[in-house]
C-alpha cells in the first residue's frame, strides 16, 4: 500500500496553520501523534531532517502523525511569538488531530525548541499516552519545574554531543522530572544527530508504545 499523506491548512489562533498528516501504510493507526519542529527564528520547519525521521518512525510504528509549521513559517500565517504563540499553535494542531482520530491514544513529540513545546503541551493536555523530546535544549530552558508533576510517560532522546543539551546537563535536568521517564542517548556528532539519523530513527521506533485497551 502506498504511503498515505495529506497536505492541510488548519485553523489556528494566528490564522491558517500549514500541516501534513501521514498515516500507516498497513492497517488503521493505533495512536495519533503530533510532532513539533525546531525554532522558527533559526530556520526550523516541519521538513527538518530530524523531525522527518521522528515522524517516519512514529508512522512505521503505527501512528497517524501530524506535522505542522509554527506561525510565520512557510504557509502558516502570523509571526514568531516567543514560544507563547507557538504553544497555542501546537494546542490547535493537537485539538484538530484528536478530533479527527477520536478514541485513539495520543502522543506529543518534538525536536529542539519543538521538544520544549511538546513537553509543555503534553503536560497540560490531559492524559497523553507518551511525550517524546528529542534534542531538548537545556541551555535555553529555565528548569524542569513544569515537569515535576507531569504523570505522562516521558522519553528523552539526545545526541551524545549535543551542544545545546549536553549529557551532564540533561541528566541533571531529568532528575527533577516526575516519573515515568526514560533517557536514551544516540552516538552522534552534534545537536542534529549528524552521522546517526538512522540510529535516531531506530531509537524512536523502539520506544514503548501505549498498551491496547
KABEL-V399400 format. One record per pair of residues at least 12 apart in sequence whose C-alpha atoms are under 10 Angstrom apart, sorted by the first residue. I is the first residue (numbers start at 1). J is the second residue. If there is no record, write none. Layout:
# KABEL-V399400
i=I j=J
i=I j=J
This chain:
# KABEL-V399400
i=1 j=24
i=1 j=25
i=1 j=26
i=1 j=27
i=2 j=24
i=2 j=25
i=2 j=26
i=3 j=22
i=3 j=23
i=3 j=24
i=3 j=25
i=3 j=26
i=3 j=59
i=4 j=21
i=4 j=22
i=4 j=23
i=4 j=24
i=4 j=25
i=4 j=26
i=4 j=64
i=5 j=20
i=5 j=21
i=5 j=22
i=5 j=23
i=5 j=24
i=5 j=25
i=5 j=64
i=5 j=65
i=5 j=66
i=6 j=19
i=6 j=20
i=6 j=21
i=6 j=22
i=6 j=23
i=6 j=66
i=7 j=19
i=7 j=20
i=7 j=21
i=7 j=22
i=7 j=66
i=7 j=67
i=7 j=68
i=8 j=20
i=8 j=21
i=8 j=66
i=8 j=67
i=8 j=68
i=9 j=68
i=9 j=75
i=9 j=76
i=10 j=68
i=10 j=76
i=10 j=89
i=10 j=92
i=10 j=93
i=10 j=96
i=11 j=76
i=11 j=77
i=11 j=89
i=11 j=92
i=11 j=93
i=11 j=96
i=12 j=70
i=12 j=71
i=12 j=76
i=12 j=77
i=12 j=78
i=12 j=88
i=12 j=89
i=12 j=90
i=12 j=91
i=12 j=92
i=12 j=93
i=12 j=96
i=13 j=71
i=13 j=77
i=13 j=78
i=13 j=85
i=13 j=86
i=13 j=88
i=13 j=89
i=13 j=91
i=13 j=92
i=14 j=70
i=14 j=71
i=14 j=72
i=14 j=76
i=14 j=77
i=14 j=78
i=14 j=79
i=14 j=85
i=14 j=86
i=14 j=88
i=14 j=89
i=15 j=71
i=15 j=72
i=15 j=76
i=15 j=77
i=15 j=78
i=15 j=89
i=16 j=69
i=16 j=70
i=16 j=71
i=16 j=72
i=16 j=75
i=16 j=76
i=16 j=77
i=16 j=78
i=16 j=89
i=17 j=68
i=17 j=69
i=17 j=70
i=17 j=71
i=17 j=72
i=17 j=73
i=17 j=74
i=17 j=75
i=17 j=76
i=17 j=77
i=17 j=78
i=17 j=89
i=17 j=90
i=17 j=92
i=17 j=93
i=18 j=46
i=18 j=67
i=18 j=68
i=18 j=69
i=18 j=70
i=18 j=71
i=18 j=72
i=18 j=73
i=18 j=74
i=18 j=75
i=18 j=76
i=18 j=77
i=18 j=93
i=19 j=46
i=19 j=66
i=19 j=67
i=19 j=68
i=19 j=69
i=19 j=70
i=19 j=75
i=19 j=76
i=19 j=93
i=20 j=46
i=20 j=47
i=20 j=65
i=20 j=66
i=20 j=67
i=20 j=68
i=20 j=69
i=21 j=33
i=21 j=34
i=21 j=55
i=21 j=64
i=21 j=65
i=21 j=66
i=21 j=67
i=21 j=68
i=21 j=97
i=22 j=55
i=22 j=56
i=22 j=58
i=22 j=59
i=22 j=63
i=22 j=64
i=22 j=65
i=22 j=66
i=22 j=67
i=23 j=56
i=23 j=58
i=23 j=59
i=23 j=60
i=23 j=62
i=23 j=63
i=23 j=64
i=23 j=65
i=23 j=66
i=24 j=56
i=24 j=58
i=24 j=59
i=24 j=60
i=24 j=61
i=24 j=62
i=24 j=63
i=24 j=64
i=24 j=65
i=25 j=59
i=25 j=60
i=25 j=62
i=26 j=60
i=26 j=62
i=27 j=62
i=28 j=62
i=28 j=63
i=28 j=64
i=29 j=59
i=29 j=61
i=29 j=62
i=29 j=63
i=29 j=64
i=29 j=65
i=29 j=101
i=29 j=104
i=30 j=59
i=30 j=61
i=30 j=62
i=30 j=63
i=30 j=64
i=30 j=101
i=30 j=103
i=30 j=104
i=30 j=105
i=30 j=106
i=30 j=209
i=30 j=210
i=30 j=211
i=30 j=212
i=31 j=58
i=31 j=59
i=31 j=61
i=31 j=62
i=31 j=63
i=31 j=64
i=31 j=65
i=31 j=98
i=31 j=101
i=31 j=103
i=31 j=104
i=31 j=105
i=31 j=106
i=31 j=107
i=31 j=129
i=31 j=209
i=31 j=210
i=31 j=212
i=32 j=58
i=32 j=59
i=32 j=62
i=32 j=63
i=32 j=64
i=32 j=65
i=32 j=66
i=32 j=94
i=32 j=97
i=32 j=98
i=32 j=100
i=32 j=101
i=32 j=102
i=32 j=103
i=32 j=104
i=32 j=105
i=32 j=106
i=32 j=107
i=32 j=108
i=32 j=128
i=32 j=129
i=33 j=55
i=33 j=58
i=33 j=59
i=33 j=62
i=33 j=63
i=33 j=64
i=33 j=65
i=33 j=66
i=33 j=67
i=33 j=94
i=33 j=97
i=33 j=98
i=33 j=104
i=33 j=105
i=33 j=106
i=33 j=107
i=33 j=108
i=33 j=109
i=33 j=128
i=33 j=129
i=33 j=130
i=33 j=131
i=33 j=132
i=34 j=55
i=34 j=58
i=34 j=63
i=34 j=64
i=34 j=65
i=34 j=66
i=34 j=67
i=34 j=68
i=34 j=90
i=34 j=91
i=34 j=93
i=34 j=94
i=34 j=95
i=34 j=97
i=34 j=98
i=34 j=106
i=34 j=107
i=34 j=108
i=34 j=109
i=34 j=110
i=34 j=118
i=34 j=122
i=34 j=131
i=34 j=132
i=35 j=51
i=35 j=52
i=35 j=54
i=35 j=55
i=35 j=58
i=35 j=65
i=35 j=66
i=35 j=67
i=35 j=68
i=35 j=69
i=35 j=90
i=35 j=93
i=35 j=94
i=35 j=107
i=35 j=108
i=35 j=109
i=35 j=110
i=35 j=111
i=35 j=114
i=35 j=115
i=35 j=117
i=35 j=118
i=35 j=132
i=35 j=133
i=36 j=51
i=36 j=55
i=36 j=66
i=36 j=67
i=36 j=68
i=36 j=69
i=36 j=70
i=36 j=86
i=36 j=87
i=36 j=89
i=36 j=90
i=36 j=93
i=36 j=108
i=36 j=109
i=36 j=110
i=36 j=111
i=36 j=112
i=36 j=113
i=36 j=114
i=36 j=115
i=36 j=116
i=36 j=117
i=36 j=118
i=36 j=133
i=37 j=49
i=37 j=50
i=37 j=51
i=37 j=52
i=37 j=67
i=37 j=68
i=37 j=69
i=37 j=70
i=37 j=109
i=37 j=110
i=37 j=111
i=37 j=112
i=37 j=113
i=37 j=114
i=37 j=115
i=37 j=117
i=37 j=118
i=38 j=50
i=38 j=51
i=38 j=69
i=38 j=70
i=38 j=110
i=38 j=111
i=38 j=112
i=38 j=113
i=38 j=114
i=38 j=115
i=38 j=116
i=38 j=117
i=38 j=135
i=39 j=70
i=39 j=80
i=39 j=82
i=39 j=83
i=39 j=86
i=39 j=111
i=39 j=112
i=39 j=113
i=39 j=114
i=39 j=115
i=40 j=69
i=40 j=70
i=40 j=71
i=40 j=72
i=40 j=73
i=40 j=74
i=40 j=79
i=40 j=80
i=40 j=81
i=40 j=82
i=40 j=83
i=40 j=86
i=40 j=113
i=40 j=114
i=41 j=72
i=41 j=73
i=41 j=79
i=41 j=80
i=41 j=82
i=43 j=73
i=44 j=69
i=44 j=70
i=44 j=73
i=44 j=111
i=44 j=112
i=44 j=113
i=44 j=114
i=45 j=67
i=45 j=68
i=45 j=69
i=45 j=70
i=45 j=73
i=45 j=74
i=45 j=114
i=46 j=66
i=46 j=67
i=46 j=68
i=46 j=69
i=46 j=70
i=46 j=73
i=46 j=74
i=46 j=114
i=47 j=67
i=47 j=68
i=47 j=69
i=48 j=111
i=48 j=192
i=49 j=192
i=49 j=193
i=49 j=197
i=50 j=110
i=50 j=111
i=50 j=112
i=50 j=134
i=50 j=135
i=50 j=191
i=50 j=192
i=50 j=193
i=50 j=194
i=50 j=197
i=50 j=200
i=50 j=201
i=51 j=67
i=51 j=109
i=51 j=110
i=51 j=111
i=51 j=112
i=51 j=114
i=51 j=134
i=51 j=192
i=51 j=201
i=52 j=67
i=52 j=201
i=53 j=197
i=53 j=198
i=53 j=200
i=53 j=201
i=53 j=202
i=53 j=204
i=53 j=205
i=54 j=109
i=54 j=110
i=54 j=111
i=54 j=132
i=54 j=134
i=54 j=197
i=54 j=200
i=54 j=201
i=54 j=202
i=54 j=203
i=54 j=204
i=54 j=205
i=55 j=67
i=55 j=109
i=55 j=110
i=55 j=201
i=55 j=204
i=55 j=205
i=56 j=201
i=56 j=204
i=56 j=205
i=57 j=198
i=57 j=200
i=57 j=201
i=57 j=202
i=57 j=203
i=57 j=204
i=57 j=205
i=57 j=206
i=57 j=207
i=58 j=107
i=58 j=109
i=58 j=201
i=58 j=204
i=58 j=205
i=58 j=206
i=58 j=207
i=58 j=209
i=59 j=205
i=60 j=205
i=61 j=204
i=61 j=205
i=61 j=206
i=61 j=207
i=61 j=209
i=62 j=205
i=62 j=209
i=63 j=104
i=63 j=105
i=63 j=106
i=63 j=107
i=63 j=209
i=64 j=97
i=64 j=101
i=64 j=104
i=64 j=106
i=65 j=97
i=65 j=106
i=65 j=107
i=65 j=108
i=65 j=109
i=66 j=93
i=66 j=94
i=66 j=96
i=66 j=97
i=66 j=108
i=67 j=90
i=67 j=93
i=67 j=109
i=67 j=110
i=68 j=89
i=68 j=90
i=68 j=93
i=69 j=86
i=69 j=89
i=69 j=90
i=69 j=93
i=70 j=83
i=70 j=85
i=70 j=86
i=70 j=87
i=70 j=88
i=70 j=89
i=70 j=90
i=70 j=93
i=70 j=114
i=71 j=85
i=71 j=86
i=71 j=88
i=71 j=89
i=71 j=90
i=72 j=86
i=76 j=89
i=83 j=113
i=83 j=114
i=83 j=116
i=83 j=117
i=84 j=117
i=86 j=114
i=86 j=117
i=87 j=114
i=87 j=116
i=87 j=117
i=87 j=118
i=87 j=120
i=87 j=121
i=88 j=117
i=88 j=121
i=89 j=117
i=90 j=108
i=90 j=114
i=90 j=117
i=90 j=118
i=90 j=121
i=90 j=122
i=91 j=117
i=91 j=118
i=91 j=121
i=91 j=122
i=91 j=124
i=91 j=125
i=94 j=106
i=94 j=107
i=94 j=108
i=94 j=121
i=94 j=122
i=94 j=125
i=95 j=125
i=104 j=129
i=104 j=212
i=105 j=127
i=105 j=128
i=105 j=129
i=105 j=130
i=105 j=209
i=105 j=210
i=105 j=211
i=105 j=212
i=105 j=213
i=106 j=122
i=106 j=127
i=106 j=128
i=106 j=129
i=106 j=130
i=106 j=131
i=106 j=210
i=107 j=122
i=107 j=127
i=107 j=128
i=107 j=129
i=107 j=130
i=107 j=131
i=107 j=132
i=107 j=152
i=107 j=153
i=107 j=209
i=107 j=210
i=108 j=120
i=108 j=121
i=108 j=122
i=108 j=123
i=108 j=125
i=108 j=128
i=108 j=129
i=108 j=130
i=108 j=131
i=108 j=132
i=108 j=133
i=108 j=154
i=109 j=121
i=109 j=122
i=109 j=130
i=109 j=131
i=109 j=132
i=109 j=133
i=109 j=134
i=109 j=154
i=109 j=155
i=109 j=156
i=110 j=131
i=110 j=132
i=110 j=133
i=110 j=134
i=110 j=135
i=110 j=136
i=111 j=132
i=111 j=133
i=111 j=134
i=111 j=135
i=111 j=136
i=111 j=137
i=111 j=157
i=111 j=158
i=111 j=191
i=111 j=192
i=112 j=133
i=112 j=134
i=112 j=135
i=112 j=136
i=112 j=137
i=112 j=138
i=112 j=158
i=112 j=164
i=112 j=165
i=112 j=191
i=112 j=192
i=113 j=133
i=113 j=134
i=113 j=135
i=113 j=136
i=113 j=137
i=113 j=138
i=113 j=140
i=113 j=141
i=114 j=133
i=114 j=134
i=114 j=135
i=114 j=136
i=114 j=137
i=115 j=131
i=115 j=132
i=115 j=133
i=115 j=134
i=115 j=135
i=115 j=136
i=115 j=137
i=115 j=156
i=116 j=132
i=116 j=133
i=116 j=134
i=116 j=135
i=116 j=136
i=116 j=137
i=116 j=138
i=116 j=140
i=116 j=141
i=117 j=133
i=118 j=131
i=118 j=132
i=118 j=133
i=119 j=131
i=119 j=132
i=119 j=133
i=119 j=136
i=119 j=146
i=119 j=147
i=119 j=150
i=119 j=152
i=119 j=154
i=120 j=146
i=120 j=147
i=120 j=150
i=122 j=147
i=122 j=150
i=122 j=151
i=122 j=152
i=122 j=154
i=123 j=146
i=123 j=147
i=123 j=148
i=123 j=149
i=123 j=150
i=123 j=151
i=123 j=152
i=123 j=154
i=124 j=146
i=124 j=150
i=126 j=150
i=126 j=151
i=126 j=152
i=127 j=150
i=127 j=151
i=127 j=152
i=127 j=153
i=128 j=151
i=128 j=152
i=128 j=153
i=128 j=154
i=128 j=210
i=129 j=152
i=129 j=153
i=129 j=154
i=129 j=209
i=129 j=210
i=129 j=211
i=130 j=151
i=130 j=152
i=130 j=153
i=130 j=154
i=130 j=155
i=130 j=180
i=130 j=181
i=130 j=207
i=130 j=208
i=130 j=209
i=130 j=210
i=131 j=152
i=131 j=153
i=131 j=154
i=131 j=155
i=131 j=156
i=131 j=181
i=132 j=153
i=132 j=154
i=132 j=155
i=132 j=156
i=132 j=157
i=132 j=181
i=132 j=182
i=132 j=204
i=132 j=207
i=133 j=154
i=133 j=155
i=133 j=156
i=133 j=157
i=133 j=158
i=133 j=183
i=134 j=155
i=134 j=156
i=134 j=157
i=134 j=158
i=134 j=159
i=134 j=183
i=134 j=184
i=134 j=185
i=134 j=191
i=134 j=192
i=134 j=193
i=134 j=200
i=134 j=204
i=135 j=156
i=135 j=157
i=135 j=158
i=135 j=159
i=135 j=160
i=135 j=162
i=135 j=163
i=135 j=164
i=135 j=165
i=135 j=166
i=135 j=170
i=135 j=185
i=135 j=190
i=135 j=191
i=135 j=192
i=135 j=193
i=136 j=156
i=136 j=157
i=136 j=158
i=136 j=159
i=136 j=162
i=136 j=164
i=136 j=165
i=136 j=166
i=136 j=170
i=136 j=191
i=137 j=158
i=137 j=162
i=137 j=163
i=137 j=164
i=137 j=165
i=137 j=166
i=137 j=169
i=137 j=170
i=137 j=191
i=138 j=162
i=138 j=163
i=138 j=164
i=138 j=165
i=138 j=166
i=138 j=167
i=138 j=169
i=138 j=170
i=138 j=172
i=138 j=173
i=139 j=163
i=139 j=164
i=139 j=165
i=139 j=166
i=139 j=169
i=139 j=170
i=140 j=164
i=140 j=165
i=141 j=165
i=141 j=173
i=143 j=173
i=143 j=174
i=143 j=176
i=143 j=177
i=144 j=172
i=144 j=173
i=144 j=174
i=144 j=175
i=144 j=176
i=144 j=177
i=144 j=178
i=145 j=173
i=145 j=176
i=145 j=177
i=145 j=178
i=146 j=176
i=146 j=177
i=146 j=178
i=147 j=174
i=147 j=176
i=147 j=177
i=147 j=178
i=147 j=179
i=148 j=174
i=148 j=175
i=148 j=176
i=148 j=177
i=148 j=178
i=148 j=179
i=149 j=176
i=149 j=177
i=149 j=178
i=149 j=179
i=150 j=177
i=150 j=178
i=150 j=179
i=150 j=180
i=151 j=177
i=151 j=178
i=151 j=179
i=151 j=180
i=151 j=181
i=152 j=178
i=152 j=179
i=152 j=180
i=152 j=181
i=153 j=178
i=153 j=179
i=153 j=180
i=153 j=181
i=153 j=182
i=153 j=208
i=153 j=210
i=154 j=174
i=154 j=177
i=154 j=178
i=154 j=179
i=154 j=180
i=154 j=181
i=154 j=182
i=154 j=183
i=155 j=180
i=155 j=181
i=155 j=182
i=155 j=183
i=155 j=184
i=155 j=204
i=155 j=207
i=155 j=208
i=156 j=170
i=156 j=174
i=156 j=181
i=156 j=182
i=156 j=183
i=156 j=184
i=156 j=185
i=156 j=204
i=157 j=182
i=157 j=183
i=157 j=184
i=157 j=185
i=157 j=186
i=157 j=200
i=157 j=203
i=157 j=204
i=157 j=207
i=158 j=170
i=158 j=183
i=158 j=184
i=158 j=185
i=158 j=186
i=158 j=187
i=158 j=188
i=158 j=190
i=158 j=191
i=158 j=192
i=158 j=193
i=158 j=200
i=159 j=184
i=159 j=185
i=159 j=186
i=159 j=187
i=159 j=188
i=159 j=189
i=159 j=190
i=159 j=191
i=159 j=192
i=159 j=193
i=159 j=194
i=159 j=196
i=159 j=200
i=160 j=184
i=160 j=185
i=160 j=186
i=160 j=187
i=160 j=188
i=160 j=189
i=160 j=190
i=160 j=191
i=160 j=193
i=161 j=185
i=161 j=186
i=161 j=187
i=161 j=188
i=161 j=189
i=161 j=190
i=161 j=191
i=161 j=192
i=161 j=193
i=161 j=194
i=162 j=185
i=162 j=186
i=162 j=187
i=162 j=188
i=162 j=189
i=162 j=190
i=162 j=191
i=162 j=192
i=162 j=193
i=163 j=189
i=163 j=190
i=163 j=191
i=163 j=192
i=164 j=190
i=164 j=191
i=165 j=190
i=165 j=191
i=166 j=190
i=166 j=191
i=167 j=185
i=170 j=183
i=171 j=183
i=182 j=207
i=184 j=200
i=184 j=203
i=184 j=204
i=184 j=207
i=185 j=200
i=185 j=203
i=186 j=199
i=186 j=200
i=186 j=202
i=186 j=203
i=187 j=199
i=187 j=200
i=188 j=200
